[in-house]
């Protein structure tokens, strides 16, 4: 039996183990879990941003008499800014978020490692 000392950023843990690969997989799973949580929080934040954008512009600009509406490309100003422009902005924001912050995680590799372990 080997005693392995693994030092994380804030903690120091001692594991009794023969299989170093298993320890590395546990550490890797923590990193993957952190990345997935970060991606989920960013996605929810972007959705909340889009909802607030849509709500403020549609109800803020659309809270007038119909005769007082301004039109852009034949659409009411509130509809154009909240739905048309909002859709374009959110598509660009999602594209940038995925390219910059998201990481490609191979779940098949993780599944194979867990099968080997059993």
C-alpha positions in Angstrom: 0.0 0.0 0.0 1.3 3.4 -0.9 0.4 6.6 0.9 0.1 9.5 -1.5 0.0 13.1 -0.5 -1.9 15.4 -2.8 -1.8 19.1 -2.1 -4.6 21.2 -3.6 -4.7 25.0 -3.6 -6.2 25.2 0.0 -6.1 21.7 1.4 -3.7 18.9 1.8 -5.2 15.4 1.6 -3.6 12.0 2.3 -4.9 9.1 0.3 -4.1 5.4 0.8 -4.1 4.0 -2.6 -2.3 1.7 -5.0 -3.8 3.2 -8.1 -2.5 6.7 -8.9 -4.7 6.9 -12.0 -7.8 6.7 -9.8 -6.5 9.7 -7.8 -5.9 11.7 -10.9 -9.3 10.8 -12.2 -10.9 12.1 -9.0 -9.0 15.3 -9.3 -9.9 15.6 -13.0 -13.6 15.0 -12.2 -13.5 17.9 -9.7 -12.0 20.2 -12.4 -14.7 19.0 -14.9 -17.4 19.6 -12.3 -16.2 23.1 -11.7 -16.1 23.9 -15.4 -19.6 22.5 -15.9 -20.9 24.6 -13.0 -19.2 27.7 -14.4 -20.8 27.1 -17.8 -24.2 26.5 -16.3 -24.1 29.7 -14.3 -22.9 31.7 -17.3 -25.7 30.3 -19.4 -28.4 31.1 -16.8 -26.9 34.6 -16.4 -27.1 35.2 -20.2 -30.7 34.0 -20.2 -31.6 36.4 -17.4 -29.8 39.2 -19.3 -31.9 38.4 -22.4 -35.1 38.2 -20.5 -34.4 41.6 -18.8 -33.5 43.1 -22.2 -36.7 41.8 -23.7 -38.9 42.8 -20.8 -37.6 46.4 -20.4 -37.6 47.2 -24.1 -40.9 45.6 -25.0 -42.9 47.0 -22.0 -40.9 50.2 -21.7 -41.1 51.3 -25.3 -44.5 49.6 -25.9 -46.3 51.4 -23.1 -47.7 54.1 -25.3 -50.7 54.7 -27.4 -50.5 52.9 -30.8 -50.7 56.2 -32.6 -47.5 57.4 -30.9 -45.4 54.3 -31.9 -42.3 54.9 -34.0 -41.6 52.3 -36.6 -38.4 50.7 -37.8 -38.5 48.6 -41.0 -42.3 48.6 -40.7 -42.2 47.1 -37.2 -43.1 48.9 -34.0 -39.9 50.3 -32.3 -40.5 48.2 -29.1 -40.9 45.0 -31.1 -37.8 45.7 -33.3 -35.5 46.4 -30.3 -36.8 43.7 -27.9 -37.4 40.8 -30.4 -35.4 41.4 -33.6 -32.3 43.2 -32.2 -32.5 41.3 -28.9 -32.3 38.0 -30.9 -29.3 39.1 -32.8 -27.5 40.4 -29.7 -28.2 37.2 -27.8 -27.0 35.0 -30.7 -23.7 36.9 -30.8 -23.3 36.8 -27.0 -23.9 33.0 -27.0 -21.4 32.5 -29.8 -18.7 34.6 -28.0 -19.5 32.9 -24.6 -19.1 29.4 -26.1 -15.9 30.2 -28.0 -14.2 32.1 -25.1 -15.4 30.4 -21.9 -16.7 26.9 -22.7 -14.3 24.0 -22.9 -14.6 20.7 -24.9 -15.0 17.9 -22.4 -14.8 14.3 -23.6 -17.5 12.4 -21.6 -16.8 9.1 -23.5 -13.3 9.1 -22.1 -14.7 9.6 -18.6 -17.2 6.8 -19.1 -14.5 4.4 -20.3 -12.3 5.2 -17.3 -15.2 4.5 -14.9 -15.9 1.2 -16.7 -12.3 0.2 -16.4 -12.4 0.9 -12.7 -15.4 -1.5 -12.1 
